Amino acid sequence: MTKIKFFIFILLSFYVVASSSAEVNSGNTGLAFLKIGAGSRAIGMGEAFTALSDDASATYWNPAGLASLQKAQFMFTHNTWFQDITHSCMAYTFGVKSHHIGLSFVSTHVDGIERRVNPTTDPLYTIDAHDIMVGISYSRKFRDDVHWGLTLKYLYEKIYLESSYGVAADIGILYHTPIQGLHLGAVIQNIGKMSEFKEESTTLPTWAKAGVGYSLPLNAYGRFTVVADFIQVFDAAFHAHFGLEYEIRRLFAFRIGYLTGYEERSLQGGFGMKLKRYLIDYAYVPFTSDLGNSHRISFGINF
């Protein structure tokens, strides 16, 4: 079996497993915070990071990318989203010989949800909603050019007095092709189950992704990277994400991304800079309706 055939076989296996999970866990899809994403670099590149996952945000996009990291890294992302939603992510990755481990934490908070019993002008009072994800990732090289990874997650959500909890898993693979700079990736995300929320079942948002990334050094001072992700959300639509990054002297980077299949967003972008072992990234995501815009800032440090 050639390496390309091996990669396709793994991709199809991922798809079958995710499809089975989606069929078993039928019901209303919840925990929308799992769709928001992590890391401003990836967001600025159109969230097409499956084949490029090469920083601590790989714990979210594709855990197989952790095996590509040369140093331990910590990353924190804060997201001021629309409608007063705050979303924060933390990830720490490190290696122990041939084993690569990532720890991640995601928190989403919504203030001021109005509670009414009957149609009235003024609400009785306001309540809050919280979503939390705690994850542990593991990755290693299957071969020098093939990496695999797994993330296990504990999930918790609470709205007012009601709460629910559950577990989920992500499984990913990366293939560094013989063509210099060309990478292929695949991942299925959120295979799992939640407990009932107020006597109602909740289905996790499960999807399969296939991605490609290509980095081309333009000269001694710059590098151009193009990425694409193709995403099948089970029981929902198909999406294609595309992204570009131009890096100057490995110090500054400018990014733009384009997403298809969404009603509220399509074009987004950002920039970043590296100061020795420190990384700062920003992403801007505009929404087409009156929802507002999203600003995401990430700070990273290499150890």
N, C-alpha and C positions, 0 to 999 in steps of 0.2 A: 504494500500500500504506500503510494507516494505521500509526501508531506501535505500537498494540496488536498488529496483525497482524504487524508486523515483529518485535516481541518474541517472539510465539508461534512464528514461523518460525525464529528463532535458537534458541529453546529446543528445538524438535523436531530441529533439525540437531545440536545438542549431544547429544541423546539417541541419535540414530542413530550418531554417531561413537563414543560411549562404548560402546554395545552391540556394535559391530563389534570394538572393542578387547578387550572382555571375552570374546567368542567366540574370537578368535584366540589370546589368552593363556589358554587353558584349563589347569586344573591346580589345585593347592592354593593358596589365598589366604594370603599371608604379609605380613610387615612391618606387623603390627598397630599399631605405634606411630604410623602415619600416621592412625589413627582417633582418637587421643587429643584432638586439638584444641589451640588456642593462644589465649592471652589470657583472663584471668579474667573480664572483662566478658562476653564471648560465652558462656563456660561458665555463668555465673550466669543468663543469659537462655535457658537450655535449648539452647545451641548452635545457635540459630536466628539466624544472622548473615549469611545470603547476601545479603539485600536491604539490610542495615544497615551493612555493612562500611565503617567510617569511621575506622579507626585503623590502626596498623602491623600488627595481626593480620590485616588484609585479605590479606596475603601468603599466609595459610593458608586463609581462608574464601572469599574471592572477590577475585582480583587487580584486578577492575574497580573496586573501591572505592578504590584508590589515587588515582584521578583526582579524587576528592572532597576529598582532604586539602589543606589550605591551607598547612600548615607541615611542615617536616621533623620526623620523630618517631623516637625510639628506644624500644623496648619489650623488657623481659625478663620471662619467666614461669618460675617454678619450681613444679614439681608433685611433691608427695610422694604417690605412688600406692600402691595396695595391694601386699602381698607384697614390700616393700622395693624397689619399682621407682621410680627417679628419672627425671624427665622435665623437660628444660629447653628453652626456646625463646628465640631472640633475633631481632629484626627491626629494620631501619633503613630508613626510607623518605624520599625527597626528590624534589623536582621540578626539572627543567631546562626552563624555558619551558613548552611545552605537553606535555612528556614527564614521566611520573612513574615512578620506579624504586624497587624494594624489594629489599633483601638479607635473606635469612633463614637461620637455622641452627637445627636441632633435633637434640637428643641424648637418647637413652634408654639407661639403664644398669641392668643386673640383676646383683646380687651373689649369691654363695652357691648356685649351681645344683649340686645334688648329682649326681656322676657315679658310676655303678655299671656293672659288667659283668655281674654275677650278682645275684640277689635277696639282699641282705644288710641287716643292721640299720644298719651304719655305711657311709657312702659311701667310695670310694677317695680322693676329694678333691673339692673344689668348683671350679667354673669360673664365668666371667663371660660376659655377653652384651652386645653394643653395637649400637646402631642409630644411624645418622647421616643427616641430610638437609641438603644445602646448596642453596639456591634463589636464583634471581634473577627478579624480577617486572618487568613493564612494563605501563603502562596509559596511556591517553589518551582524550580525548573524541571519540567518533565524531560526535556532535552535542552541543549544549549540554546536552541532557537524556538522552543515551545515552552511556554509558561502556563501554569494553571493556578486558579485561586478560588477560595470559598469564603464567604462572609455569613456568619450566623448573627441574627438580630433578635433582640427583645423589644417588643413594641407595647406602648401604653398610650391610651387616650382617655381624657376626662373632660366632660362638659357638665358644668354645674356639679350635681351630686352623682351623676352616672359615670361609670368608667368601664373600660374594656382592656384586655391585654392579650398578647399573642406572641408567636415566634415566626420567623421567616428566614429564608436563605437566598443568597445570590451565588451563582456558579459561573466562572468565567475562564476564558482561554485567550492567549495571545500567541501569534505566530510571527516571528521576525523572518521575513522571506530572504532568499539569497540576493534579491535586488536591494542594494544599499539604500536604506532610508524608507523602505516599503514595509508596512506592518499591517497585519490582519487581526481582528479581534471579534469575539462573540461572547455574549453573556445573557443569562436569564436572571431576572430579578423578582424578588418578593414571592417566592414559593413558600406558602405557609398558611397559617390559620389564626383567626382571632376568636376570642370568647364572645359570647352574645353581648350586645350593647342594648340595654333596656329591652331585653327579650327579642331582639332582632339580630339576625346574623349579618356579619360584615365580610365582604370579600376583599382581599388585598388586591391592589392594582398590580397585576402580573404582566410582564412583557418580555419579549426576546429581542435582542439587538445583534446586528452584524455590522461591523465597522471596518473602515480602511483608512490608513493614514500614510502620507508620504512627505518626507522632509528632504529638501534640496538646498544644500549650501550654495549661495549665489556667488560669494567671493569670500575673502578673508574676514569680512566685517558683517556679513548678514546671512540669514537662513530663512527660507520660505517653507511653510508647512501647510498642506491642504488635507482636510479630513472630511469624512462622510460617515454618517450612521443611518441605518435603515431599521426601523423599529416597528414591530407588530405588537400592539397592545391587545391582549386577548379580550374578546367580547367588545372590542372598540375599533378605532380606526388605525390605519397604517400611516406612519410619519417618516419623512426623510429630513435629516439634519445635515447641513453643510457648514464648514468653517474654514477660515484662512487666518494664518498668523505670519507676520513678518517681524523677525527678531534682528536687532542691530547690536553687533558686538557682544551678544549674550547679556546685554545690560537693559535694553528697552525692547518692548514688544507691542505691536499694534494688532488688534484682532477684530474680525467681523464674522457674523454667522447668520445663516438663513434657515428657517424652519418651515416645513410645509404641513398642511393638514390641521392647523389650529385657527380658530375663529378670531382670537384676541391678539395674537402676536405672530410675527414672522421674522423681522429684522432686529438684530441685537449686536452689541459689540463691546469693546473695552480695550484696556491697555494694561501694561505691567512693567515692573522694573526689578532688577536684582542689584542689591548692594552688599557685595561680598557674600555672606551666607544668609542674608535676609531677602525675602521676597514680598513684594507688595503688588496686588492686582486689584483692578476695578472692572466691573461689568455693569452695563446699562441695558435694561430690558423695557422698552416701551410697550404699552398696551393700546390697542386701537380704539377702545371704548372709553367710558368715563372711569374706568377702574383706577387709572393712575399709572405711574411708572415704578420700576423696581431698580434700586441701587444696591450693588453688592460689593463689599470690600473684603479682601482676604489678606491675611498676614501669615507668612511662613518663615521657618528658620531651619537650616540644615545643621546637623550636629557632626 
